[in-house]
Each structure stands twice: as C-alpha cells, then as structure tokens.
Amino acid sequence: MTLVLRFGRGDASRCQFAVSPLQETMSAFVVLKSPARHGWYLTWLHTVRDVVAELDLGLLGVVAPSKGHGPDFLWPSPAGPRTTIEDDLAQVRRTDPGIVAAELAAQARRLDPRTVPDGLYRTLTGDPLAARDTLVAQQRLAWQALVAPLWDRIRGLLDADITTRSRQLADGGLEGLFADLHQRAVWHNDELHLTGLRHAVVDLRGRGLVLVPTAFGWPHLGIGPTDSTSASPRRSCTRCSAPRGSGSGP
C-alpha cells in the first residue's frame, strides 16, 4: 500500500514551512492516549499525568484516535510560520458545520457505542456546532496542559528543523529535501511515495505542500485530505500539509 504525491511544475517553489501549535497539541494528546506505544516520552508523560487527570477532555479523547483515521478538521493546516494557538483554534471554530457533522459521523461509525459513555456519544452524533465548540474548548485545555509549558523549547527545535530543511530544499531541490524524511518516504520521478498508507495518487497541480515540523509526531507516517505526516529519522518529525479536497486519506 503506497500513497503517491505527484509533483508538477511550480510545486517545488510552492513548498513552504510552517509551525502549528495545535498540531503539536493533537500529536501530544495521541501520545498521552497510548503511552505504551511512545516509550521515548515517558518523562514527559510522568510530568503531565496528574495535571491531565483534572481536566475534562472526554470528547477529544473519543474523536482523537490512538491510531488510524480521525476527523481532519481537528488538525488544520497552519496559515504560516508564525501561526499561534489562537489562529489554529479559530480555524477549527470556523469549520463548516456540514464538514463537522460528516467527519464526526464517520468517527462514530468507527467506534463501538458500548465503549463510549452515553453522554459523549450523544454529543458526538448530535448538534455539530455544539460538538465543534466543545472540541475547541478541550483542545485549548490540552494545549495549556500538554504543550504550552514546553512551547519555547519545542519552538526552538522546530525552527532549527525548518532551517535545516530549507537548506536542503535550496541546495538539492525536492530530492534533497525528501532524501532523509523517513524510511517509508521515497522520492522517485517527481513523486513522493509514502508506503504503508492507503493506496492513492494525489496530483498537487502546482499547489505545493506545507511542511510542518512536529516534536510529538515521531515516528508515525500518515496522510489525510488536509495534512500528511512524515518523520525524519534524525531531527523532529515533519507533517506535510496538502490541500483539503485532494482525495487522500490514511
């Protein structure tokens, strides 16, 4: 199973780098949900465990999968390198209710209702505006508890990765940029092949990619209509954001 991102004329010049506090928060939350799968974060997990226990993150825990696919609107592509958490949350809050309803309904179908508290399941399948507002509030709580205390250090790491990746792109073009992105990411004939994902071919058609370094995403590789996730074996991970509606997903 391989997902192929097909680059065309102008895509190299449209590759850009950005940082997303919310994507970092969601990645950290996924680590929190499945600590056994993320042993390299044990010190951080020990630090945040008691703080998180005091928070109501129930609905976010239902819709943010430990693995596999989840609602894409919770992982908005950042607008640029200086995106703030409020910018990201505003994007989620602006998500069309129809998209929210469709993506939450799809998530509900992936769940066994017997494993979800009745109140949370009703919220998940009820009014999409209420569910969206609840999720935004819980994302903000997760940011404050999981990432904000470390953000200055994380941001320094991410900025360093952007500097390195930008130099690779300038010196070696897309081939140089993607040469060591991840062992499951291979650049060949103007295409980026991501193995282990649902088979699809995405033609970028001159739209390029937004590459978003992330400290908590390691070592997973995935992609969705609004973003794809790759990882660097030596530095931080890199999330590559493709345009919504590209027709791909994990």
C-alpha positions as CSV (number, residue, x, y, z in Angstrom):
1,M,0.0,0.0,0.0
2,T,1.5,3.3,-1.1
3,L,0.3,6.8,-1.3
4,V,1.9,8.8,-4.1
5,L,2.2,12.6,-4.1
6,R,2.7,13.7,-7.6
7,F,4.6,17.0,-8.0
8,G,4.3,19.2,-11.1
9,R,5.6,22.5,-12.4
10,G,5.8,25.0,-9.7
11,D,5.3,22.6,-6.8
12,A,8.9,22.9,-5.6
13,S,8.7,26.7,-5.4
14,R,5.4,26.4,-3.5
15,C,6.7,24.1,-0.8
16,Q,6.8,26.1,2.4
17,F,7.4,25.6,6.1
18,A,5.1,26.4,9.0
19,V,4.6,25.6,12.7
20,S,1.3,24.6,14.2
21,P,0.8,24.7,18.0
22,L,-2.5,22.8,17.6
23,Q,-1.0,20.0,15.5
24,E,1.7,19.7,18.2
25,T,-1.1,19.6,20.8
26,M,-3.0,16.9,19.0
27,S,0.1,14.8,18.5
28,A,0.9,15.1,22.2
29,F,-2.6,14.1,23.1
30,V,-2.3,11.0,20.9
31,V,0.9,10.1,22.8
32,L,-1.0,10.6,26.1
33,K,-3.7,8.2,25.0
34,S,-1.3,5.4,24.0
35,P,1.7,5.7,26.3
36,A,2.8,2.1,25.7
37,R,3.4,3.0,22.0
38,H,5.5,6.0,22.8
39,G,8.2,4.9,25.3
40,W,10.6,7.8,24.4
41,Y,8.1,10.3,26.0
42,L,8.0,8.6,29.4
43,T,9.5,11.5,31.4
44,W,7.0,14.0,29.9
45,L,4.1,11.5,30.4
46,H,5.0,11.3,34.1
47,T,5.1,15.1,34.3
48,V,1.7,15.7,32.8
49,R,-0.3,12.7,34.1
50,D,-1.6,14.3,37.2
51,V,-2.4,17.6,35.5
52,V,-4.4,16.0,32.8
53,A,-6.4,13.9,35.3
54,E,-8.0,17.1,36.5
55,L,-9.3,18.1,33.0
56,D,-12.4,17.2,31.1
57,L,-11.0,16.0,27.7
58,G,-13.6,13.3,27.3
59,L,-15.0,14.2,23.8
60,L,-11.5,14.9,22.5
61,G,-10.4,11.5,23.7
62,V,-13.3,9.9,21.8
63,V,-12.6,11.6,18.5
64,A,-8.8,11.7,18.5
65,P,-7.7,8.1,17.6
66,S,-4.8,6.4,19.1
67,K,-4.1,5.0,15.6
68,G,-5.8,5.1,12.3
69,H,-8.0,7.9,11.0
70,G,-9.9,10.6,12.8
71,P,-11.7,13.9,12.0
72,D,-9.4,16.0,9.8
73,F,-10.9,19.3,10.9
74,L,-9.2,18.9,14.2
75,W,-5.8,19.1,12.5
76,P,-6.0,22.4,10.5
77,S,-3.1,23.3,8.2
78,P,-1.3,26.3,9.7
79,A,-1.5,29.6,7.8
80,G,2.2,30.3,8.1
81,P,5.4,30.1,10.2
82,R,4.1,32.4,12.9
83,T,0.8,30.7,13.5
84,T,-0.4,30.9,17.1
85,I,-2.6,28.5,19.0
86,E,-5.5,31.0,18.7
87,D,-5.0,31.1,15.0
88,D,-5.3,27.3,14.8
89,L,-8.3,27.1,17.1
90,A,-10.0,29.8,15.1
91,Q,-9.6,27.7,12.0
92,V,-11.3,24.7,13.8
93,R,-14.1,27.0,15.1
94,R,-14.7,28.2,11.5
95,T,-15.1,24.7,10.1
96,D,-18.4,24.3,8.2
97,P,-21.0,22.5,10.3
98,G,-21.6,20.1,7.4
99,I,-18.0,19.1,7.4
100,V,-18.0,18.7,11.2
101,A,-21.2,16.6,11.1
102,A,-19.8,14.3,8.3
103,E,-16.4,13.8,9.9
104,L,-17.9,13.1,13.4
105,A,-20.4,10.7,11.9
106,A,-17.6,8.9,10.2
107,Q,-15.8,8.7,13.6
108,A,-18.9,7.5,15.3
109,R,-19.1,4.6,12.8
110,R,-15.6,3.6,13.6
111,L,-16.5,3.3,17.3
112,D,-18.2,0.7,19.3
113,P,-21.0,2.6,21.1
114,R,-20.8,0.2,24.0
115,T,-17.3,1.6,24.7
116,V,-18.3,5.2,24.8
117,P,-20.2,6.9,27.6
118,D,-23.8,7.7,26.5
119,G,-23.4,11.5,27.1
120,L,-20.3,11.6,24.9
121,Y,-21.8,9.5,22.2
122,R,-24.9,11.8,22.1
123,T,-22.6,14.8,21.8
124,L,-20.6,13.2,19.0
125,T,-23.7,12.3,17.0
126,G,-25.8,15.4,17.9
127,D,-25.6,19.1,17.1
128,P,-22.3,19.6,15.2
129,L,-22.0,23.2,16.3
130,A,-22.1,22.2,20.0
131,A,-19.7,19.3,19.4
132,R,-17.3,21.7,17.5
133,D,-17.4,24.2,20.3
134,T,-16.8,21.6,22.9
135,L,-13.8,20.2,21.0
136,V,-12.3,23.6,20.6
137,A,-12.6,24.2,24.3
138,Q,-11.0,20.8,25.1
139,Q,-8.2,21.4,22.5
140,R,-7.4,24.7,24.3
141,L,-7.2,22.8,27.7
142,A,-5.0,20.2,26.1
143,W,-2.7,22.9,24.7
144,Q,-2.4,24.6,28.1
145,A,-1.6,21.4,29.9
146,L,0.5,19.4,27.5
147,V,2.4,21.8,25.2
148,A,2.3,25.4,26.4
149,P,4.7,24.9,29.3
150,L,7.3,23.5,26.9
151,W,6.5,25.6,23.9
152,D,9.5,27.8,23.9
153,R,11.8,24.8,23.9
154,I,9.7,23.0,21.3
155,R,9.6,26.0,19.1
156,G,13.3,26.3,19.1
157,L,13.6,22.7,18.0
158,L,11.1,23.2,15.2
159,D,12.7,26.4,14.0
160,A,16.0,24.6,13.8
161,D,14.4,21.8,11.8
162,I,12.9,24.4,9.4
163,T,16.3,25.9,8.9
164,T,17.9,22.6,8.1
165,R,15.0,21.5,5.8
166,S,15.1,24.9,4.0
167,R,18.8,24.5,3.3
168,Q,18.2,21.0,1.9
169,L,15.5,22.4,-0.4
170,A,17.7,25.2,-1.6
171,D,20.7,23.0,-2.1
172,G,19.1,19.8,-3.5
173,G,15.6,20.7,-4.5
174,L,12.8,18.3,-3.7
175,E,15.1,15.3,-4.0
176,G,17.4,16.7,-1.4
177,L,14.5,17.8,0.9
178,F,12.9,14.3,0.9
179,A,16.1,12.3,0.9
180,D,16.0,11.5,4.7
181,L,12.5,12.5,5.6
182,H,11.5,8.9,6.6
183,Q,12.4,5.4,5.8
184,R,9.0,4.9,4.3
185,A,9.2,8.1,2.2
186,V,10.9,7.7,-1.2
187,W,11.4,10.4,-3.9
188,H,11.2,8.9,-7.4
189,N,10.4,10.5,-10.8
190,D,9.0,13.7,-9.4
191,E,6.8,11.8,-6.9
192,L,6.9,11.2,-3.2
193,H,6.0,7.6,-2.4
194,L,4.7,7.0,1.2
195,T,4.5,3.3,1.9
196,G,2.2,1.7,4.5
197,L,-0.7,4.0,3.7
198,R,-4.0,3.6,1.8
199,H,-3.2,3.4,-1.9
200,A,-4.0,6.7,-3.7
201,V,-2.4,9.1,-6.1
202,V,-2.6,12.8,-5.3
203,D,-1.7,15.3,-8.1
204,L,-0.6,18.5,-6.3
205,R,-1.2,20.5,-9.5
206,G,1.1,23.3,-8.6
207,R,-0.3,23.8,-5.1
208,G,2.8,22.5,-3.3
209,L,3.0,21.4,0.3
210,V,3.2,23.0,3.7
211,L,5.8,21.1,5.8
212,V,5.1,21.4,9.5
213,P,7.8,20.1,11.9
214,T,6.5,18.4,15.0
215,A,8.2,17.1,18.1
216,F,5.5,14.8,19.3
217,G,4.6,13.1,16.0
218,W,7.6,10.7,15.8
219,P,7.7,8.1,14.4
220,H,4.4,7.8,12.6
221,L,3.7,8.3,8.9
222,G,0.2,9.1,7.6
223,I,-1.8,11.5,5.4
224,G,-5.2,13.0,5.1
225,P,-7.1,15.5,2.9
226,T,-5.8,18.4,5.0
227,D,-2.4,17.1,6.0
228,S,0.0,14.2,5.8
229,T,2.5,13.2,8.4
230,S,6.1,12.0,7.7
231,A,9.0,11.7,10.0
232,S,12.7,12.5,10.0
233,P,14.9,9.8,11.5
234,R,17.4,12.3,12.9
235,R,15.6,15.5,13.8
236,S,12.0,16.3,14.5
237,C,9.1,14.9,12.5
238,T,7.7,16.6,9.6
239,R,4.0,16.9,8.8
240,C,3.3,17.8,5.1
241,S,0.0,19.6,4.6
242,A,-1.7,19.0,1.3
243,P,-4.8,21.0,0.2
244,R,-8.2,19.9,1.5
245,G,-10.1,18.0,-1.1
246,S,-7.1,16.3,-2.5
247,G,-8.9,13.0,-2.2
248,S,-6.4,11.2,0.0
249,G,-6.5,9.7,3.5
250,P,-4.9,7.1,5.7
